[in-house]
């Protein structure tokens, strides 16, 4: 089976972590992210790979070569000018050669059963089969609404909270039948989600979505990078370090030479310099790193930086060639770059308190806005619901709108039209429906 890996982006949102190499070469447990994907594809039966390249392409070519040492065949297509996601794939027509193929981004951490996605595509005779992932905060992604047969009935690109109707996000992993690429121009940038899929919808193409089991994270910024590293460390993401180059401590407390204490889980490069009595706790220390004596590293990624003595590094990423002064203290979310600059910590998801009913608008706290909206969408699409701005539908004399709140983990049920009795009844009806899915705190 054939797969195309899109690996040409600059990774500007991941700076400074991606400063010295292409984003797909960012290290995860000491191994380039792209190498993890190549291994995943091979294990799922994809042994013919085409990599689309752009930024610092020679680094990737030099590392992977023809793919022989990774058990696959690898060829390359280098973009002189950006062609967009669909455009870069269209430029690989010689590789596709009339066969169904898989497309995957080279900058995502993933352990999906991709063979299952391919088999579902063949069985359903779809034009495109899209891998979907339930995400608790889908604002950065394109979201997808499915019918009961897993056909895609609506796309909502990067919605605000008030427009979220599902937690299923487009992962950018597709199995595609070759004729689908015909509308893609060869002389200008063209994207799958923004350009091609709307055309296919208008033409009545069969677009299928499969909700995948396993782990997926778009490593788009420093927070998602560190989270993916921690998830790989704990086993939530299935990924392995190279045992020749790294020591993996899976459980307990381990004492190394020089009285270094390692509190599991931890992955440490064999060539890292570890100062006397340093403590490494639930962290990853990549090749080229230096840890000063008596320093304490907690839930962090040291990606080749140098840590001074008696420093406390907590919840942070220390980039290659970065230096942390002795006795320095970092806080969760810090990214230490060359020159010592630190990025601000990521914003935390707001948590709401129970809310009370307000007139003809009932607001319900819940454990997850996007997950609840997905359940509501699935229950209401056959009733003719519209998903362009939350969930909107006609119920008797009332127009009902259901949408997540922007700043609280809660949804709103609003009813307009009809009499006051009609509106109150509609609010009650759809509030009861929301509560039937669980995870809802009833208003006072």
C-alpha positions as CSV (number, residue, x, y, z in Angstrom):
1,X,0.0,0.0,0.0
2,X,1.1,3.6,-0.7
3,X,1.2,6.6,1.6
4,X,2.2,10.2,1.1
5,X,3.6,12.1,4.0
6,X,3.4,15.9,3.9
7,X,6.6,17.1,5.5
8,X,7.3,20.5,3.8
9,X,6.2,23.0,6.4
10,X,8.4,25.5,8.3
11,X,6.8,24.9,11.7
12,X,6.8,28.6,12.6
13,X,4.2,28.1,15.4
14,X,6.6,25.5,17.0
15,X,9.5,28.0,17.2
16,X,11.9,28.0,19.0
17,X,11.7,24.2,19.3
18,X,11.9,23.8,15.5
19,X,14.5,26.5,14.9
20,X,17.4,24.2,13.9
21,X,15.6,21.6,11.8
22,X,12.3,20.9,9.9
23,X,9.3,20.4,12.1
24,X,8.9,16.7,11.3
25,X,12.4,16.1,12.6
26,X,11.5,17.3,16.1
27,X,12.5,14.7,18.6
28,X,10.0,12.6,20.5
29,X,11.6,10.2,23.0
30,X,14.9,11.0,21.2
31,X,13.6,9.8,17.8
32,X,12.5,12.2,15.0
33,X,8.7,12.5,14.9
34,X,8.8,11.6,11.2
35,X,10.6,8.3,12.0
36,X,7.8,7.3,14.4
37,X,5.3,7.9,11.5
38,X,7.4,5.9,9.1
39,X,7.4,3.0,11.6
40,X,3.7,3.3,12.1
41,X,3.0,3.2,8.4
42,X,5.3,0.2,7.9
43,X,3.6,-1.7,10.7
44,X,0.2,-1.0,9.1
45,X,1.3,-2.4,5.7
46,X,2.2,0.9,3.9
47,X,5.7,0.1,2.5
48,X,5.8,2.5,-0.4
49,X,6.2,6.1,0.8
50,X,6.4,9.5,-0.9
51,X,7.5,12.5,1.2
52,X,6.6,16.0,0.0
53,X,9.3,18.4,1.2
54,X,10.1,22.1,1.3
55,X,11.8,23.7,4.2
56,X,15.3,22.3,4.9
57,X,14.5,19.3,2.7
58,X,18.1,18.0,2.6
59,X,18.1,17.2,6.4
60,X,15.2,14.8,5.8
61,X,16.6,13.3,2.7
62,X,20.0,12.7,4.4
63,X,18.4,11.0,7.4
64,X,15.9,8.7,5.6
65,X,17.6,8.1,2.2
66,X,15.8,5.5,0.2
67,X,14.1,4.1,3.3
68,X,15.9,0.7,3.2
69,X,17.2,0.9,6.7
70,X,13.6,1.6,7.9
71,X,12.1,-1.3,6.0
72,X,10.2,0.8,3.4
73,X,10.8,2.4,0.0
74,X,10.9,6.2,0.2
75,X,10.9,8.7,-2.7
76,X,10.6,12.5,-2.6
77,X,8.9,15.4,-4.1
78,X,10.3,18.8,-3.3
79,X,8.2,22.0,-3.7
80,X,10.0,25.0,-5.1
81,X,7.0,27.1,-4.2
82,X,4.2,26.1,-1.7
83,X,1.4,24.1,-3.5
84,X,-1.0,23.7,-0.5
85,X,-1.9,20.3,0.9
86,X,-3.9,19.0,-2.1
87,X,-1.6,20.7,-4.5
88,X,1.5,18.9,-3.1
89,X,-0.3,15.6,-3.3
90,X,-1.5,16.2,-6.9
91,X,2.2,16.7,-7.8
92,X,2.8,13.1,-6.8
93,X,0.7,11.6,-9.6
94,X,3.6,9.5,-10.8
95,X,3.7,7.9,-7.4
96,X,-0.1,7.4,-7.1
97,X,-0.3,5.8,-10.5
98,X,-4.1,5.2,-10.3
99,X,-4.2,3.5,-6.9
100,X,-5.9,4.3,-3.6
101,X,-3.5,5.9,-1.2
102,X,-3.2,7.4,2.3
103,X,-2.2,11.0,3.1
104,X,-0.8,11.9,6.5
105,X,0.9,15.0,8.0
106,X,4.5,14.6,9.0
107,X,4.1,16.8,12.1
108,X,1.5,14.9,14.1
109,X,2.1,12.4,16.9
110,X,-0.2,9.4,16.1
111,X,-0.6,5.7,16.7
112,X,-3.9,5.1,14.8
113,X,-4.6,1.7,13.3
114,X,-4.2,3.0,9.8
115,X,-4.8,-0.3,8.0
116,X,-8.3,-0.2,9.5
117,X,-8.8,3.2,7.9
118,X,-7.7,1.9,4.5
119,X,-9.9,-1.2,4.8
120,X,-12.9,0.9,5.7
121,X,-12.3,3.0,2.6
122,X,-12.2,0.0,0.3
123,X,-15.3,-1.6,1.9
124,X,-17.4,1.5,1.7
125,X,-16.3,2.4,-1.8
126,X,-15.8,6.0,-0.6
127,X,-14.1,8.7,-2.6
128,X,-12.4,10.0,0.6
129,X,-12.2,8.4,4.0
130,X,-11.2,10.8,6.7
131,X,-9.6,9.8,10.1
132,X,-11.5,11.7,12.8
133,X,-10.4,12.2,16.4
134,X,-12.6,13.2,19.4
135,X,-10.9,16.4,20.8
136,X,-12.1,18.2,23.9
137,X,-11.0,21.6,22.6
138,X,-11.6,21.6,18.8
139,X,-11.3,25.3,18.1
140,X,-8.0,25.0,16.2
141,X,-9.2,22.3,13.8
142,X,-11.8,21.6,11.2
143,X,-14.7,19.8,12.7
144,X,-16.9,17.2,11.1
145,X,-20.5,16.1,11.6
146,X,-21.4,12.5,10.6
147,X,-24.7,10.8,9.9
148,X,-25.6,7.4,11.2
149,X,-23.8,5.7,8.3
150,X,-20.6,7.7,8.9
151,X,-21.0,9.8,5.9
152,X,-19.8,13.4,6.3
153,X,-22.8,15.8,6.3
154,X,-21.1,19.0,7.5
155,X,-17.7,20.7,7.8
156,X,-17.1,23.6,10.2
157,X,-13.6,25.0,9.9
158,X,-11.9,26.3,13.1
159,X,-15.2,27.3,14.8
160,X,-15.5,29.6,17.8
161,X,-17.1,28.0,20.8
162,X,-20.5,29.4,19.9
163,X,-20.3,27.4,16.6
164,X,-19.0,24.1,17.9
165,X,-21.5,21.3,17.2
166,X,-19.1,18.3,17.6
167,X,-15.9,17.2,19.1
168,X,-14.8,15.2,16.0
169,X,-11.9,16.9,14.3
170,X,-10.3,16.4,10.9
171,X,-6.8,15.0,11.6
172,X,-5.6,15.6,8.1
173,X,-5.2,11.8,7.6
174,X,-7.1,10.6,4.5
175,X,-7.4,7.6,2.3
176,X,-8.2,8.9,-1.2
177,X,-9.3,7.3,-4.5
178,X,-7.1,8.7,-7.3
179,X,-10.0,10.3,-9.4
180,X,-10.7,12.6,-6.5
181,X,-7.6,14.6,-7.3
182,X,-8.8,15.6,-10.8
183,X,-10.2,19.1,-9.7
184,X,-6.9,20.1,-8.1
185,X,-5.0,22.7,-10.2
186,X,-1.3,22.3,-10.9
187,X,-0.4,26.0,-11.1
188,X,-1.5,27.4,-7.8
189,X,-1.8,26.5,-4.1
190,X,-4.8,24.3,-3.3
191,X,-5.8,22.8,0.1
192,X,-7.9,19.7,0.9
193,X,-10.2,21.2,3.6
194,X,-10.5,24.7,2.2
195,X,-10.7,24.1,-1.5
196,X,-11.1,20.4,-2.6
197,X,-13.7,19.1,-0.1
198,X,-16.3,21.8,-0.8
199,X,-16.0,20.9,-4.5
200,X,-16.5,17.2,-3.8
201,X,-19.5,18.0,-1.5
202,X,-21.1,19.9,-4.4
203,X,-20.5,17.1,-6.8
204,X,-22.1,14.5,-4.5
205,X,-18.9,12.6,-3.8
206,X,-19.0,10.0,-1.0
207,X,-17.0,11.4,1.9
208,X,-16.8,9.0,4.9
209,X,-15.4,9.8,8.4
210,X,-14.1,7.1,10.7
211,X,-13.6,7.9,14.4
212,X,-10.3,6.4,15.2
213,X,-9.1,4.5,18.2
214,X,-5.7,5.5,19.6
215,X,-3.8,8.7,20.0
216,X,-3.4,11.8,17.8
217,X,-2.0,15.3,18.5
218,X,-1.1,18.0,16.0
219,X,2.2,19.3,17.3
220,X,1.5,22.8,16.4
221,X,3.0,24.7,19.3
222,X,5.3,24.2,22.3
223,X,2.4,23.2,24.6
224,X,1.2,20.4,22.3
225,X,4.8,19.3,21.8
226,X,5.5,18.9,25.5
227,X,2.1,17.2,26.1
228,X,2.9,14.7,23.3
229,X,6.3,13.9,24.9
230,X,4.7,13.4,28.3
231,X,2.0,11.2,26.7
232,X,4.6,9.1,25.0
233,X,6.5,8.8,28.3
234,X,3.5,7.5,30.2
235,X,2.4,5.2,27.4
236,X,-0.8,7.1,26.4
237,X,0.9,7.5,23.0
238,X,2.5,4.3,21.7
239,X,6.1,5.3,20.8
240,X,9.4,3.8,21.8
241,X,12.9,5.3,22.3
242,X,15.9,3.8,20.6
243,X,17.2,1.3,23.2
244,X,20.7,1.6,21.9
245,X,20.9,5.3,22.5
246,X,18.5,5.8,25.4
247,X,17.8,4.4,28.8
248,X,14.1,4.0,29.7
249,X,13.1,3.8,33.3
250,X,9.5,2.5,33.4
251,X,8.7,2.3,37.0
252,X,10.0,3.0,40.5
253,X,13.1,5.0,41.5
254,X,16.4,4.3,40.0
255,X,19.9,5.4,41.1
256,X,22.4,5.9,38.4
257,X,26.1,6.6,38.6
258,X,27.2,9.8,40.4
259,X,24.2,9.6,42.7
260,X,21.8,10.7,40.0
261,X,18.2,9.8,41.0
262,X,15.7,9.0,38.3
263,X,12.0,8.8,39.2
264,X,10.0,6.9,36.6
265,X,8.9,7.2,34.0
266,X,11.9,8.8,32.3
267,X,13.9,8.5,29.1
268,X,17.5,9.6,29.2
269,X,20.1,9.7,26.4
270,X,23.2,7.6,27.1
271,X,25.4,10.5,26.0
272,X,23.7,13.2,28.2
273,X,26.0,14.6,30.9
274,X,24.3,14.2,34.3
275,X,25.8,16.1,37.2
276,X,26.2,14.7,40.7
277,X,23.0,14.2,42.7
278,X,20.8,15.6,40.0
279,X,17.2,14.4,40.1
280,X,15.3,13.6,36.9
281,X,11.6,13.1,37.6
282,X,9.1,12.0,34.9
283,X,11.1,13.7,32.2
284,X,12.9,13.2,28.9
285,X,16.6,14.1,28.4
286,X,17.7,14.1,24.8
287,X,21.1,13.6,23.3
288,X,23.4,16.6,23.8
289,X,21.9,17.7,27.1
290,X,23.9,18.7,30.1
291,X,22.3,18.6,33.6
292,X,24.1,20.5,36.3
293,X,24.8,19.0,39.7
294,X,22.0,19.1,42.3
295,X,19.5,20.2,39.6
296,X,15.9,18.9,39.6
297,X,14.1,18.2,36.3
298,X,10.4,17.6,36.7
299,X,7.9,16.7,33.9
300,X,10.1,18.5,31.3
301,X,11.9,17.9,28.0
302,X,15.6,18.8,27.9
303,X,16.2,18.8,24.1
304,X,19.9,19.3,24.1
305,X,20.1,22.3,26.3
306,X,22.5,23.0,29.2
307,X,21.2,23.3,32.7
308,X,23.3,25.0,35.4
309,X,23.8,23.7,38.9
310,X,20.9,23.7,41.4
311,X,18.3,24.7,38.8
312,X,14.7,23.7,39.1
313,X,13.1,23.0,35.7
314,X,9.4,22.2,36.0
315,X,6.9,21.6,33.2
316,X,9.2,23.2,30.6
317,X,11.0,22.6,27.3
318,X,14.7,23.5,27.1
319,X,15.7,23.7,23.5
320,X,18.9,22.7,21.8
321,X,21.8,25.0,22.5
322,X,19.8,26.8,25.2
323,X,21.5,27.6,28.5
324,X,19.8,27.8,31.9
325,X,21.7,29.7,34.6
326,X,22.6,28.0,38.0
327,X,19.8,28.3,40.6
328,X,17.3,29.3,37.9
329,X,13.6,28.3,38.3
330,X,11.2,27.7,35.4
331,X,7.4,27.4,35.6
332,X,5.0,25.2,33.7
333,X,4.8,26.1,30.0
334,X,8.2,27.8,29.8
335,X,10.2,27.2,26.6
336,X,13.9,28.1,26.9
337,X,15.4,29.0,23.6
338,X,18.9,29.8,22.5
339,X,19.6,33.0,24.2
340,X,17.4,32.1,27.1
341,X,14.1,33.6,26.0
342,X,11.1,31.9,27.5
343,X,7.6,31.6,25.9
344,X,4.6,32.4,28.2
345,X,2.7,29.5,29.6
346,X,-0.4,28.3,27.7
347,X,-3.8,29.5,28.8
348,X,-5.7,27.0,30.8
349,X,-9.2,25.9,29.9
350,X,-11.8,27.8,31.9
351,X,-14.0,25.8,34.3
352,X,-17.5,26.9,35.0
353,X,-19.6,26.7,38.1
354,X,-23.2,25.6,38.0
355,X,-25.4,28.1,36.2
356,X,-29.0,28.8,36.7
357,X,-31.8,29.1,34.2
358,X,-32.3,32.6,32.8
359,X,-35.7,33.3,31.4
360,X,-36.1,31.6,28.0
361,X,-32.4,30.7,27.8
362,X,-31.2,27.7,29.9
363,X,-27.5,27.3,30.4
364,X,-26.2,24.0,31.6
365,X,-22.7,23.3,33.0
366,X,-21.1,20.1,31.6
367,X,-17.9,18.1,31.8
368,X,-17.1,18.7,28.1
369,X,-18.7,21.2,25.7
370,X,-17.6,19.7,22.4
371,X,-18.4,16.1,23.4
372,X,-21.9,17.0,24.5
373,X,-22.5,19.0,21.3
374,X,-21.5,16.0,19.2
375,X,-24.1,13.9,21.0
376,X,-26.7,16.5,20.5
377,X,-25.8,16.8,16.8
378,X,-26.1,13.1,16.3
379,X,-29.5,13.1,17.9
380,X,-30.9,16.1,16.0
381,X,-29.5,15.9,12.4
382,X,-32.4,13.8,11.2
383,X,-34.8,16.5,12.5
384,X,-33.4,18.9,10.0
385,X,-31.0,20.7,12.3
386,X,-28.6,23.2,10.8
387,X,-25.0,23.2,12.0
388,X,-23.7,26.5,10.6
389,X,-24.0,28.4,13.9
390,X,-24.3,25.9,16.7
391,X,-27.3,23.6,16.3
392,X,-30.5,25.4,15.0
393,X,-33.8,23.8,14.3
394,X,-37.6,24.5,14.2
395,X,-39.7,22.9,16.9
396,X,-43.4,23.7,16.6
397,X,-43.8,27.5,16.8
398,X,-40.3,28.0,18.2
399,X,-36.8,28.3,16.7
400,X,-34.3,26.6,19.0
401,X,-30.6,27.3,19.1
402,X,-28.1,25.2,21.1
403,X,-24.5,26.2,21.4
404,X,-21.4,26.1,23.7
405,X,-20.6,29.2,25.8
406,X,-17.3,30.9,24.9
407,X,-15.8,31.4,28.3
408,X,-17.4,28.6,30.4
409,X,-17.6,24.8,30.2
410,X,-21.4,25.0,29.5
411,X,-23.9,25.0,26.8
412,X,-26.9,27.3,26.1
413,X,-30.3,26.3,25.0
414,X,-32.3,29.2,23.6
415,X,-35.9,29.3,22.2
416,X,-37.5,32.2,20.3
417,X,-40.9,32.6,18.6
418,X,-44.2,31.2,19.8
419,X,-45.7,32.0,23.2
420,X,-43.8,32.1,26.4
421,X,-45.3,28.7,27.3
422,X,-43.9,27.3,24.0
423,X,-40.5,28.8,24.6
424,X,-40.3,27.4,28.1
425,X,-41.4,24.0,26.9
426,X,-38.8,24.0,24.1
427,X,-36.0,25.0,26.6
428,X,-37.1,22.2,28.9
429,X,-37.3,19.6,26.1
430,X,-33.8,20.2,24.8
431,X,-32.3,20.7,28.2
432,X,-33.7,17.3,29.1
433,X,-32.1,15.8,26.0
434,X,-28.7,17.3,26.9
435,X,-29.0,15.9,30.4
436,X,-29.8,12.5,29.1
437,X,-26.3,12.2,27.7
438,X,-24.8,12.6,31.1
439,X,-22.1,14.9,32.4
440,X,-24.5,17.8,32.8
441,X,-24.9,19.8,36.0
442,X,-28.5,21.0,36.3
443,X,-29.0,24.7,37.0
444,X,-30.3,25.9,40.3
